[in-house]
Amino acid sequence: MSRRAFLVGLGVVALLVFSLYRAKYGARESAEEIDRVESRIEEAVSERKLLLGELSHLSRQEWIEEYARNELGMAPPRADQFIREEDLPHILGPVDSAPPEAGEVSDD
């Protein structure tokens, strides 16, 4: 019986040694993964700071006006470009006929 207890004890010790080795190896892998994730977080924070700086620069009113003028050919509206709704028939001329209502069939 003593020999059997010794072999069982030896098996338990071997299992514990193997488990300790696997735990140490797993901890090393986890530490490396944590380092990779922390590195990616630092890169993301750096990129976020860069993008926020770029956003603050590009959202300035002066830059938007300059871009609209130079790149898009836009300009502030002139007074003669505004008309009142009441003046539309005089500017557009008389309307021959109203467009058919939805669902109606025209006689054309």
C-alpha positions as CSV (number, residue, x, y, z in Angstrom):
1,M,0.0,0.0,0.0
2,S,2.9,2.3,0.7
3,R,4.2,1.8,-2.8
4,R,0.8,2.6,-4.3
5,A,0.5,5.8,-2.1
6,F,4.0,6.8,-3.3
7,L,3.1,6.4,-7.0
8,V,-0.2,8.3,-6.5
9,G,1.7,11.1,-4.7
10,L,4.3,11.1,-7.5
11,G,1.5,11.4,-10.1
12,V,0.0,14.3,-8.1
13,V,3.3,16.1,-7.9
14,A,3.9,15.6,-11.6
15,L,0.4,16.9,-12.4
16,L,1.1,20.0,-10.1
17,V,4.4,20.6,-11.8
18,F,2.8,20.4,-15.3
19,S,-0.1,22.7,-14.2
20,L,2.4,25.2,-12.8
21,Y,4.3,25.2,-16.0
22,R,1.1,25.7,-18.1
23,A,0.0,28.5,-15.7
24,K,3.4,30.3,-16.0
25,Y,3.3,29.9,-19.8
26,G,-0.3,31.2,-19.9
27,A,0.6,34.2,-17.7
28,R,3.4,35.1,-20.1
29,E,1.1,34.9,-23.1
30,S,-1.5,37.0,-21.2
31,A,1.2,39.6,-20.3
32,E,2.3,39.8,-23.9
33,E,-1.3,40.2,-25.1
34,I,-1.8,43.0,-22.5
35,D,1.3,44.8,-23.8
36,R,0.0,44.6,-27.4
37,V,-3.4,45.9,-26.3
38,E,-1.8,48.7,-24.3
39,S,0.4,49.6,-27.3
40,R,-2.7,49.8,-29.6
41,I,-4.5,51.9,-27.0
42,E,-1.5,54.4,-26.9
43,E,-1.5,54.5,-30.7
44,A,-5.3,55.1,-30.7
45,V,-5.0,57.9,-28.2
46,S,-2.2,59.5,-30.2
47,E,-4.3,59.3,-33.4
48,R,-7.3,60.7,-31.6
49,K,-5.3,63.7,-30.4
50,L,-4.1,64.3,-34.0
51,L,-7.6,64.0,-35.4
52,L,-9.0,66.4,-32.8
53,G,-6.3,68.9,-33.7
54,E,-7.1,68.5,-37.4
55,L,-10.9,68.8,-36.7
56,S,-10.4,72.0,-34.7
57,H,-8.3,73.5,-37.5
58,L,-10.7,72.4,-40.3
59,S,-13.8,73.6,-38.4
60,R,-12.6,77.2,-38.0
61,Q,-15.0,79.6,-39.8
62,E,-12.2,81.3,-41.6
63,W,-10.8,78.1,-43.1
64,I,-14.3,77.0,-44.2
65,E,-14.9,80.3,-45.9
66,E,-11.5,80.1,-47.6
67,Y,-12.1,76.6,-48.7
68,A,-15.6,77.3,-50.0
69,R,-14.3,80.3,-52.0
70,N,-11.1,78.8,-53.4
71,E,-12.0,75.2,-53.9
72,L,-15.8,75.2,-54.5
73,G,-16.1,78.6,-56.1
74,M,-18.7,79.8,-53.6
75,A,-19.2,83.3,-52.4
76,P,-21.5,85.1,-50.0
77,P,-24.9,85.8,-51.6
78,R,-25.5,89.2,-53.1
79,A,-28.6,91.3,-52.4
80,D,-29.9,90.9,-56.0
81,Q,-29.9,87.1,-55.5
82,F,-32.7,87.3,-53.0
83,I,-36.4,87.5,-54.1
84,R,-39.6,87.4,-52.2
85,E,-42.2,84.6,-52.8
86,E,-44.7,87.2,-54.0
87,D,-42.3,88.3,-56.8
88,L,-41.9,84.8,-58.2
89,P,-44.8,85.0,-60.7
90,H,-43.4,88.3,-62.1
91,I,-39.9,86.9,-62.5
92,L,-40.8,83.4,-63.8
93,G,-43.7,84.6,-66.0
94,P,-47.2,83.1,-66.2
95,V,-47.7,79.4,-65.6
96,D,-49.6,77.7,-68.4
97,S,-51.1,74.9,-66.4
98,A,-50.6,73.3,-63.0
99,P,-48.9,69.9,-63.0
100,P,-51.4,67.0,-62.6
101,E,-52.1,65.8,-59.1
102,A,-50.7,62.5,-58.0
103,G,-52.8,59.6,-59.4
104,E,-54.4,61.7,-62.2
105,V,-53.8,60.8,-65.8
106,S,-53.0,63.7,-68.2
107,D,-54.7,64.0,-71.6
108,D,-51.4,64.4,-73.5
